[in-house]
């Protein structure tokens, strides 16, 4: 436990669990814990799926290939339902979001002290294990999505078409400044809502696990912890799915011509 | 909020992961899936075709069997007809042969009867001459007597 060296009060325990392992100062710093866990599960996803892709045969598939194909098929269906047209990168993008976010969320289901304990034994002072409970991570992902949305707008409409689209909708060319201001808010709201929704859900989920660990006597922790964990299975999957779905919808919108 | 470089680190990592998935994960899996779909579709089509050809073959077998049965019946018919014919032929042949044998036998009998009669005539002549000699006690003119007796024997 984190209280290995000195006994902590509940408040101190909770506060201790909400501090990232940071390297550097101010803005030019990095949350090592978030990055390490995000990279680890991300590589797990990439390599696991790449393994399945390399071994993929049209013949009788193995269990792992079946699982991967089910996920891929599911994502593919979602993309096809929402996005009409030819696109080679949207479905892989959606798959990456779904699996990576799911895996990062999944860390929340591990015992709240497990990964921090391992980290402490290796000399880390603080460790927050759930990357998606870090606003930097969720905002970072939505930043990429934001860039892709902008790129899609340019790609689908051309610079001129996009400018016209921004200036003339929804109120016509006479109210161009108003239109532009509205469009900026609209575009910024997309990544913000993506990032904050995921962050909020996972931060709250993590906090409740921490609260249960801090405030409930250990012999009763399994009741509340168990209920919350089971409920959380739904939450983490749903949040990964929502992040993916909204990204698909936003990019589809960017491809549409008014 | 505690924003820092982690944000860009995550954003860039995300971009790299998307690129990797797009390049090395998605296409082979989709290819395998669509290939398997094709295999399954082909298999189903082949199964349907097989079923159709089985039906066709069954019909052909049925037709062949019917034809064979018909031919067999024809052969049996012909054979029995031929047998009947053979039997009747044989009967006719037997009848003619019997007739022939009978006629031959009758002819032979008639011949033998004739021979016996001739023999008997001669014997009779001898006996008659001998009897007459005994009766007359002397030899009669054999020439005259013989003519006489020959005439007599012819009369018998």
Interface residues (C-beta under 8 A of the other chain):
Chain A: X20 X22 X24 X26 X27 X28 X29 X30 X31 X34 X35 X38 X39 X42 X45 X46 X49 X50 X52 X53 X54 X56 X57 X58 X59 X61 X65 X68 X69 X72 X73 X76 X88 X89 X91 X92 X93 X95 X96 X100 X131 X134 X135 X136 X137 X139 X140 X141 X143 X144 X147
Chain B: X1 X2 X3 X4 X5 X6 X7 X8 X9 X10 X11 X13 X14 X15 X17 X18 X20 X21 X22 X24 X25 X26 X27 X28 X29 X30 X31 X32 X33 X35 X36 X38 X39
